[in-house]
């Protein structure tokens, strides 16, 4: 008797795993995003460095450090970069004063010449060896020298008193008011003499007014129209930092880059 053939059950068709193509697409997009992120981070610093060198009148080889905060690809879709910081040593932000310039923007357009900068600010940090030009500016050239000591600006001047050359020392308070520097003497004295500011002025005439009297110093003519001085800080390490705000159209509007005036 012939045995009947055994029939194996037909296997059910394998279900298509729908999520595999989705994961493939996600991985592909992630790789593309990573490549775009890398490309942006490689390209943008060079573009920004060139623009900064041009605006600050630096040589083509002057070092410029550019840092991009956060992910670059997401804001890049909108044509802007967020959280951009630029640091330049030995550069002038305020005419006649050179130091470390730090520029920061909350958002900048890729098209520098036509877009607006959002949240733009900058600072100029003067090292102890770079303080002298600032002292001459703030005292109208009266002080011979000085330094930042214990977070305060102390300036000196050699004057003739009672037949001898005597160093006069003044501690100056600095503040910013409407873009001008407000100078306020906080302590004044002549080495070896117990003299008040009023007595010193009487003995020296008006030659020490830049040290002995409160006064404003206009610096608007040393800055572009699109840059406004907002703060001055004397640092414990002997340095001084000047802070400014930057107009959103400083790059796109040539008028904002013209020199200001004190008139």
C-alpha positions as CSV (number, residue, x, y, z in Angstrom):
1,X,0.0,0.0,0.0
2,X,1.5,3.3,-1.0
3,X,1.8,5.8,1.8
4,X,0.1,9.1,1.2
5,X,2.5,12.0,0.9
6,X,2.8,14.3,3.8
7,X,1.9,17.8,3.0
8,X,3.9,20.4,4.9
9,X,2.0,23.5,6.0
10,X,2.6,26.4,3.7
11,X,4.5,29.1,5.6
12,X,2.8,32.4,6.0
13,X,4.2,35.2,4.0
14,X,6.8,37.2,5.9
15,X,5.4,40.4,7.0
16,X,7.1,43.4,5.6
17,X,8.9,45.3,8.3
18,X,7.7,48.8,7.4
19,X,10.0,50.5,9.9
20,X,13.2,49.5,8.1
21,X,12.8,51.9,5.2
22,X,11.9,54.7,7.7
23,X,15.1,54.0,9.7
24,X,17.1,54.0,6.4
25,X,15.7,57.4,5.5
26,X,16.4,58.8,9.0
27,X,20.0,57.5,8.9
28,X,20.5,59.0,5.4
29,X,19.1,62.3,6.5
30,X,21.3,62.2,9.6
31,X,24.3,61.5,7.5
32,X,23.4,64.4,5.2
33,X,22.8,66.7,8.1
34,X,26.2,65.7,9.6
35,X,27.9,66.4,6.3
36,X,26.1,69.7,6.0
37,X,27.0,70.6,9.6
38,X,30.7,69.8,8.9
39,X,30.6,71.7,5.7
40,X,29.2,74.8,7.4
41,X,31.6,74.6,10.2
42,X,34.5,74.3,7.8
43,X,33.3,77.1,5.5
44,X,31.8,79.7,7.7
45,X,34.9,80.5,9.8
46,X,36.8,81.4,6.7
47,X,34.0,83.6,5.4
48,X,33.5,85.4,8.7
49,X,37.3,85.8,9.2
50,X,37.6,87.5,5.8
51,X,34.7,89.9,6.6
52,X,36.1,90.7,10.0
53,X,39.6,91.4,8.7
54,X,38.0,93.7,6.1
55,X,35.9,95.6,8.6
56,X,38.8,96.0,11.1
57,X,41.4,96.8,8.4
58,X,43.5,93.8,9.3
59,X,46.1,92.1,7.1
60,X,44.9,88.9,5.2
61,X,47.0,86.7,7.6
62,X,45.9,88.3,10.9
63,X,44.6,85.5,13.2
64,X,40.8,85.5,13.7
65,X,39.1,82.9,15.9
66,X,35.5,82.1,15.0
67,X,33.3,79.9,17.2
68,X,29.8,78.7,16.2
69,X,27.6,77.8,19.2
70,X,25.0,75.0,19.0
71,X,24.1,73.1,15.8
72,X,24.8,75.0,12.6
73,X,22.6,73.1,10.2
74,X,19.2,74.0,11.7
75,X,19.6,77.8,11.6
76,X,21.4,77.4,8.3
77,X,18.1,76.3,6.7
78,X,16.8,79.8,7.4
79,X,19.9,81.4,6.0
80,X,21.2,82.5,9.4
81,X,23.8,81.4,12.0
82,X,23.1,81.6,15.7
83,X,25.5,82.3,18.6
84,X,28.5,83.4,16.7
85,X,31.6,84.6,18.6
86,X,34.7,86.2,17.0
87,X,37.9,86.9,18.9
88,X,40.8,89.0,17.5
89,X,44.0,89.9,19.3
90,X,45.9,93.2,18.6
91,X,43.0,94.9,16.8
92,X,41.4,98.3,17.1
93,X,37.8,98.6,18.0
94,X,38.0,102.1,19.2
95,X,40.2,104.4,17.1
96,X,43.6,104.8,18.8
97,X,43.0,101.9,21.3
98,X,44.2,98.4,20.4
99,X,43.7,95.2,22.3
100,X,41.7,92.0,22.2
101,X,38.4,92.5,20.3
102,X,35.6,90.1,21.0
103,X,32.5,90.2,18.8
104,X,29.3,88.3,19.5
105,X,26.0,88.0,17.7
106,X,22.9,86.1,18.7
107,X,22.1,85.7,15.0
108,X,23.8,86.7,11.8
109,X,22.8,86.3,8.1
110,X,24.8,84.3,5.6
111,X,24.4,87.3,3.3
112,X,26.4,89.7,5.4
113,X,26.0,92.6,3.0
114,X,22.2,92.6,3.0
115,X,20.9,91.0,6.2
116,X,20.7,92.3,9.8
117,X,22.7,91.3,12.8
118,X,20.6,90.4,15.9
119,X,21.9,90.8,19.4
120,X,25.2,92.3,18.2
121,X,27.8,93.4,20.9
122,X,31.5,93.8,21.1
123,X,34.2,94.5,23.7
124,X,37.8,95.7,23.6
125,X,40.1,94.5,26.4
126,X,43.2,96.5,27.0
127,X,46.1,94.7,28.7
128,X,48.2,96.6,31.3
129,X,50.7,97.4,28.6
130,X,47.9,98.8,26.4
131,X,46.4,101.1,29.0
132,X,48.5,104.2,28.2
133,X,46.6,105.4,25.1
134,X,43.3,105.1,27.0
135,X,44.7,107.2,29.9
136,X,45.8,109.9,27.5
137,X,42.3,109.9,25.9
138,X,40.3,110.0,29.2
139,X,42.5,112.7,30.8
140,X,42.8,114.8,27.6
141,X,46.5,114.1,27.5
142,X,47.1,115.5,30.9
143,X,48.3,112.4,32.7
144,X,51.8,111.1,32.1
145,X,51.0,107.5,32.9
146,X,49.0,105.3,35.1
147,X,47.6,101.8,35.7
148,X,44.6,99.8,36.8
149,X,45.1,99.0,40.4
150,X,42.6,97.0,42.6
151,X,39.9,97.5,39.9
152,X,40.4,101.3,39.7
153,X,42.2,103.6,37.3
154,X,45.1,105.5,38.9
155,X,46.8,108.1,36.8
156,X,49.9,110.2,37.5
157,X,51.4,113.5,36.4
158,X,54.7,115.2,37.2
159,X,54.2,118.8,38.2
160,X,56.4,121.6,39.6
161,X,55.6,122.4,43.2
162,X,57.6,124.5,45.6
163,X,60.7,124.3,43.4
164,X,60.6,120.5,43.0
165,X,59.1,118.0,40.5
166,X,56.3,116.2,42.4
167,X,54.2,113.3,41.2
168,X,50.5,114.0,41.5
169,X,48.3,110.9,41.6
170,X,44.5,110.7,41.0
171,X,42.1,107.8,41.3
172,X,39.5,108.2,38.6
173,X,36.0,106.7,38.4
174,X,34.8,105.9,34.9
175,X,31.3,105.4,33.7
176,X,29.4,105.7,30.4
177,X,26.6,108.2,29.9
178,X,24.8,108.5,26.5
179,X,27.9,107.0,24.8
180,X,30.3,109.4,26.4
181,X,32.8,108.6,29.2
182,X,32.1,110.3,32.5
183,X,35.3,110.9,34.5
184,X,35.0,111.4,38.3
185,X,38.0,112.0,40.5
186,X,37.7,109.8,43.6
187,X,41.0,110.4,45.3
188,X,43.8,113.0,44.6
189,X,47.1,113.7,46.2
190,X,50.7,114.9,45.7
191,X,53.4,112.6,47.0
192,X,54.8,114.1,50.2
193,X,52.2,116.9,50.4
194,X,48.8,117.0,52.1
195,X,47.0,119.0,49.5
196,X,43.3,119.1,48.5
197,X,42.2,119.1,44.9
198,X,41.2,122.7,45.2
199,X,44.7,123.7,46.5
200,X,46.4,121.7,43.8
201,X,44.3,123.5,41.1
202,X,45.3,126.8,42.7
203,X,49.0,125.9,42.6
204,X,49.0,124.4,39.1
205,X,46.3,126.5,37.4
206,X,44.2,124.5,34.9
207,X,47.0,122.2,33.8
208,X,45.6,119.3,35.8
209,X,41.9,119.8,35.0
210,X,41.9,116.4,33.1
211,X,42.7,114.8,36.5
212,X,41.2,117.0,39.1
213,X,37.8,117.8,37.8
214,X,34.8,115.7,36.8
215,X,34.2,115.9,33.1
216,X,32.8,114.0,30.1
217,X,35.0,112.6,27.2
218,X,33.3,112.2,23.9
219,X,34.5,109.1,22.0
220,X,31.7,109.1,19.3
221,X,34.1,110.5,16.7
222,X,36.4,107.5,17.3
223,X,33.6,105.0,16.6
224,X,31.4,104.3,13.6
225,X,27.9,105.6,13.7
226,X,26.6,102.1,14.2
227,X,28.7,101.4,17.3
228,X,27.8,102.9,20.7
229,X,30.0,102.7,23.8
230,X,27.9,101.2,26.7
231,X,30.3,100.3,29.5
232,X,33.9,100.5,30.9
233,X,35.2,98.0,33.5
234,X,38.5,98.1,35.3
235,X,39.5,94.4,35.9
236,X,41.4,93.0,38.9
237,X,44.2,91.7,36.6
238,X,45.2,95.3,35.6
239,X,43.3,95.2,32.3
240,X,40.4,97.4,31.2
241,X,37.4,96.4,29.1
242,X,35.3,98.7,27.0
243,X,31.9,97.3,25.8
244,X,29.8,98.5,22.9
245,X,26.5,97.7,21.2
246,X,26.4,97.1,17.4
247,X,23.7,98.3,15.1
248,X,21.8,95.5,13.3
249,X,22.7,97.1,10.0
250,X,26.4,97.9,10.6
251,X,27.4,95.6,7.8
252,X,24.6,96.1,5.3
253,X,24.3,99.9,5.6
254,X,27.5,101.8,4.6
255,X,26.2,104.9,6.5
256,X,26.4,103.0,9.8
257,X,30.2,102.5,9.2
258,X,30.9,106.2,8.7
259,X,32.7,107.9,11.6
260,X,30.5,109.5,14.3
261,X,30.9,113.0,15.6
262,X,31.0,114.9,18.9
263,X,29.0,117.8,17.6
